[in-house]
Amino acid sequence: MTIEATEDLHGKSFDGFTVEVDAGQQRGDIILDRGDMNTIAMGQREELRAAFETLDRDDRVRVIVLRAVGPNFSSGGYIKGFLEASPEHVSKLADNMAAPTRCEKPVIAANRGYCFGVGFEVSLACDFRIASETVSYSLPEQKLGQIPGSGGSARLQKMIGITRTKDIVMRSKRISGQQAYDWGIITEVVPDDELESATDALVAELCTFAPLAQRTAKRLLNETEDMFLSLAIQVEGHCYSRLRQSDDFKEGVEAFHEKRKPEFKGY
């Protein structure tokens, strides 16, 4: 297994995380690594955005994984940093943490232990969330006299509705991985010692699909979330028609009839 840095990020020193590319597995990992709590500093948020954007441009990478070293994904932001940051900097928090959503490629968050505040918010911006049974999710900003500022309450409300979102946000309530799964917040909950293998399996599965169709599906689903049904169906039809002209679709049909594994190229 070859682990490399992306060309854009080669030799760069990051604030509280590392970046790795495994070309053989077609994956790029962003790995939070700031002690057991993995707090996320203000400046780190902009660096994380840049890391996601760079991996999204890397032709060796099909899937991006956001994970952490240690027992906790992240206990949240560096609290004192909020008072030290300028209003302009604070105004960009949600945009930085939306980077996984803007990526064309699928993004997986692997969560264990504390997943609080901005750690929860950036995970919500990913396409898939796999959680260890040890995970505990929370948006605790009410305890600081604040509200979530990186998209957390908005994304949760889309996923689980206003009643459950109020329960989490207005009470700074912690929820378990099983409850998060039951409510549709996470994709899968697994025993703690299976988090890495479950993440590896999802990466491998996603890499079997046609890249162009996968990028199209992600963008379609993101952009039609707030559309009227009739308009969303029209947009879906246009995307379907476009993919009908792709080499990957032709390859997929031929491979199906020839009973062989397709070799998708991404166009």
C-alpha positions as CSV (number, residue, x, y, z in Angstrom):
1,M,0.0,0.0,0.0
2,T,1.5,3.3,-1.1
3,I,0.7,6.4,1.0
4,E,1.5,9.7,-0.6
5,A,0.7,13.4,-0.2
6,T,-1.2,15.1,-3.0
7,E,1.0,17.3,-5.3
8,D,-0.8,20.5,-4.1
9,L,-0.3,19.6,-0.5
10,H,3.1,18.0,-0.6
11,G,5.4,19.1,2.2
12,K,2.7,21.3,3.7
13,S,2.4,21.4,7.5
14,F,-1.3,21.3,8.6
15,D,-2.9,22.6,11.8
16,G,-4.3,19.6,13.6
17,F,-4.7,17.1,10.8
18,T,-2.8,15.2,8.1
19,V,-3.6,14.2,4.5
20,E,-2.8,10.9,2.9
21,V,-3.5,9.4,-0.6
22,D,-3.6,5.7,-1.2
23,A,-3.5,5.5,-5.0
24,G,-4.0,1.7,-5.0
25,Q,-7.2,2.0,-3.1
26,Q,-8.2,5.2,-4.9
27,R,-8.8,7.0,-1.7
28,G,-7.7,10.2,0.0
29,D,-7.9,10.6,3.8
30,I,-8.1,13.7,5.9
31,I,-7.1,12.6,9.4
32,L,-7.9,14.8,12.4
33,D,-5.0,14.5,14.9
34,R,-4.9,16.9,17.8
35,G,-4.8,14.8,20.9
36,D,-7.6,12.7,22.4
37,M,-10.2,15.5,22.0
38,N,-9.3,16.5,18.4
39,T,-10.5,20.1,18.9
40,I,-10.7,22.0,15.6
41,A,-9.1,25.4,15.6
42,M,-10.4,28.4,13.7
43,G,-7.6,28.5,11.2
44,Q,-7.8,24.7,10.8
45,R,-11.3,25.1,9.2
46,E,-9.9,27.0,6.2
47,E,-7.1,24.4,5.8
48,L,-9.6,21.6,5.9
49,R,-11.6,23.3,3.1
50,A,-8.5,23.5,1.0
51,A,-7.6,19.9,1.7
52,F,-11.1,18.7,0.5
53,E,-10.8,20.8,-2.6
54,T,-7.3,19.5,-3.4
55,L,-8.4,15.8,-3.0
56,D,-11.4,16.5,-5.1
57,R,-9.1,17.6,-8.0
58,D,-6.7,14.6,-7.5
59,D,-7.2,12.1,-10.3
60,R,-5.9,9.3,-8.2
61,V,-8.7,9.7,-5.7
62,R,-12.2,8.3,-6.1
63,V,-13.4,8.5,-2.6
64,I,-12.5,11.0,0.3
65,V,-12.5,9.8,3.9
66,L,-12.6,12.1,6.9
67,R,-11.5,10.3,10.1
68,A,-9.6,10.8,13.3
69,V,-6.7,9.5,15.4
70,G,-7.6,8.5,18.9
71,P,-10.8,7.7,20.9
72,N,-12.8,10.8,19.8
73,F,-13.6,12.1,16.3
74,S,-13.7,15.7,17.7
75,S,-15.0,17.3,20.8
76,G,-15.7,20.4,18.7
77,G,-14.1,23.7,18.2
78,Y,-11.4,25.5,20.1
79,I,-13.8,27.6,22.3
80,K,-11.6,30.6,23.0
81,G,-10.9,30.9,19.3
82,F,-14.5,32.2,18.7
83,L,-13.7,35.4,20.8
84,E,-10.4,35.9,19.1
85,A,-11.6,35.5,15.5
86,S,-12.8,38.5,13.4
87,P,-16.4,38.8,12.4
88,E,-15.3,38.2,8.8
89,H,-13.6,35.0,9.7
90,V,-16.5,33.8,11.7
91,S,-18.9,34.5,8.8
92,K,-17.0,31.9,6.7
93,L,-17.4,29.0,9.2
94,A,-20.4,27.4,7.4
95,D,-18.8,27.8,4.0
96,N,-15.6,26.1,5.1
97,M,-17.4,23.2,6.7
98,A,-19.6,22.7,3.6
99,A,-16.5,21.7,1.6
100,P,-17.4,17.9,1.7
101,T,-20.8,18.7,0.2
102,R,-19.3,20.7,-2.6
103,C,-16.8,17.9,-3.5
104,E,-17.9,16.1,-6.6
105,K,-16.5,12.9,-5.2
106,P,-18.2,10.8,-2.4
107,V,-17.1,11.8,1.1
108,I,-17.3,9.4,4.1
109,A,-17.0,10.5,7.7
110,A,-15.9,7.8,10.1
111,N,-17.0,8.8,13.6
112,R,-16.2,7.4,17.1
113,G,-16.4,8.8,20.6
114,Y,-17.2,12.5,20.9
115,C,-18.5,14.0,17.8
116,F,-19.6,17.4,19.0
117,G,-20.1,20.9,17.6
118,V,-18.1,21.5,14.4
119,G,-17.0,17.9,14.4
120,F,-20.7,16.9,14.1
121,E,-21.4,19.7,11.6
122,V,-18.6,18.7,9.2
123,S,-19.7,15.1,9.4
124,L,-23.2,16.1,8.5
125,A,-21.8,17.8,5.4
126,C,-20.4,14.4,4.2
127,D,-22.3,12.0,2.0
128,F,-22.0,9.0,4.3
129,R,-21.5,8.7,8.1
130,I,-20.3,5.5,9.6
131,A,-20.3,5.4,13.4
132,S,-18.7,3.3,16.1
133,E,-21.1,2.2,18.9
134,T,-19.0,4.5,21.1
135,V,-20.1,7.6,19.3
136,S,-21.9,10.4,21.0
137,Y,-23.3,13.3,18.8
138,S,-24.1,16.7,20.1
139,L,-24.5,20.4,19.1
140,P,-23.7,21.9,22.6
141,E,-23.6,25.6,21.6
142,Q,-26.6,26.5,23.7
143,K,-24.4,25.9,26.8
144,L,-22.2,28.7,25.5
145,G,-25.0,31.1,24.8
146,Q,-24.7,30.4,21.1
147,I,-26.2,28.4,18.3
148,P,-24.5,26.1,15.7
149,G,-22.7,28.2,13.2
150,S,-21.4,25.8,10.6
151,G,-24.6,24.4,9.1
152,G,-25.5,21.9,11.8
153,S,-29.0,22.9,12.7
154,A,-30.0,23.5,9.1
155,R,-28.7,20.2,7.9
156,L,-30.2,18.3,10.8
157,Q,-33.6,19.8,10.2
158,K,-33.5,18.7,6.6
159,M,-32.6,15.1,7.7
160,I,-34.8,14.6,10.8
161,G,-37.4,17.4,10.9
162,I,-37.9,20.3,13.2
163,T,-39.1,18.5,16.3
164,R,-36.1,16.3,16.7
165,T,-33.7,19.1,15.6
166,K,-35.1,21.3,18.4
167,D,-34.6,18.5,20.8
168,I,-31.0,18.2,19.9
169,V,-30.2,21.9,19.4
170,M,-32.2,23.7,22.0
171,R,-31.4,21.2,24.8
172,S,-27.8,20.6,23.7
173,K,-28.8,16.9,23.8
174,R,-26.4,14.1,23.2
175,I,-27.6,11.2,21.1
176,S,-26.0,7.8,20.6
177,G,-25.0,6.1,17.4
178,Q,-28.0,3.8,17.5
179,Q,-30.4,6.7,18.0
180,A,-28.7,8.6,15.2
181,Y,-29.1,5.6,12.9
182,D,-32.7,5.1,13.9
183,W,-33.4,8.8,13.1
184,G,-31.6,8.6,9.7
185,I,-28.6,10.8,10.6
186,I,-26.0,8.1,9.9
187,T,-25.5,5.5,7.3
188,E,-24.3,2.6,9.5
189,V,-23.4,1.9,13.2
190,V,-20.8,-0.8,13.8
191,P,-18.8,-2.2,16.8
192,D,-15.9,0.0,17.6
193,D,-13.3,-2.4,16.4
194,E,-15.0,-2.7,13.0
195,L,-15.1,1.1,12.2
196,E,-12.0,1.0,10.0
197,S,-13.0,-2.2,8.2
198,A,-16.6,-0.9,7.6
199,T,-15.1,2.3,6.2
200,D,-12.7,0.4,3.9
201,A,-15.6,-1.8,2.7
202,L,-17.7,1.3,1.7
203,V,-14.7,2.9,0.0
204,A,-14.1,-0.3,-2.0
205,E,-17.8,-0.5,-2.9
206,L,-18.1,3.1,-4.1
207,C,-15.0,2.6,-6.3
208,T,-16.8,-0.1,-8.3
209,F,-19.4,2.4,-9.7
210,A,-19.0,4.7,-12.7
211,P,-17.3,7.9,-11.6
212,L,-19.4,10.1,-13.9
213,A,-22.7,8.6,-12.8
214,Q,-21.6,8.9,-9.2
215,R,-20.7,12.5,-9.5
216,T,-24.0,13.2,-11.3
217,A,-26.0,11.4,-8.6
218,K,-24.4,13.4,-5.8
219,R,-24.9,16.7,-7.5
220,L,-28.5,15.8,-8.5
221,L,-29.5,14.8,-5.0
222,N,-27.9,17.8,-3.4
223,E,-29.4,20.3,-5.8
224,T,-32.9,18.9,-5.9
225,E,-33.3,18.6,-2.2
226,D,-35.2,21.9,-2.0
227,M,-37.0,21.7,-5.4
228,F,-40.6,21.0,-6.0
229,L,-41.1,17.4,-7.0
230,S,-42.2,18.1,-10.5
231,L,-39.0,20.3,-11.2
232,A,-36.8,17.7,-9.5
233,I,-38.1,15.0,-11.8
234,Q,-37.4,17.2,-14.8
235,V,-33.8,17.8,-13.6
236,E,-33.4,14.0,-13.0
237,G,-34.5,13.4,-16.5
238,H,-32.0,15.8,-18.0
239,C,-29.2,14.1,-16.0
240,Y,-30.4,10.7,-17.1
241,S,-30.4,11.8,-20.7
242,R,-26.9,13.1,-20.4
243,L,-25.6,9.9,-18.9
244,R,-27.2,7.9,-21.8
245,Q,-24.5,9.5,-24.0
246,S,-21.6,8.5,-21.8
247,D,-19.0,5.8,-22.6
248,D,-19.4,4.5,-19.1
249,F,-23.1,3.8,-19.6
250,K,-22.3,2.0,-22.9
251,E,-19.6,0.0,-21.0
252,G,-22.0,-0.8,-18.2
253,V,-24.7,-2.2,-20.6
254,E,-22.2,-4.2,-22.5
255,A,-20.6,-5.6,-19.4
256,F,-24.1,-6.6,-18.0
257,H,-25.0,-8.5,-21.2
258,E,-21.5,-10.1,-21.4
259,K,-21.7,-11.1,-17.7
260,R,-18.4,-9.4,-16.9
261,K,-17.1,-6.7,-14.5
262,P,-17.4,-3.3,-16.2
263,E,-14.3,-1.1,-16.6
264,F,-15.5,2.4,-16.1
265,K,-13.3,5.4,-17.2
266,G,-15.2,8.3,-15.9
267,Y,-16.6,9.7,-19.1
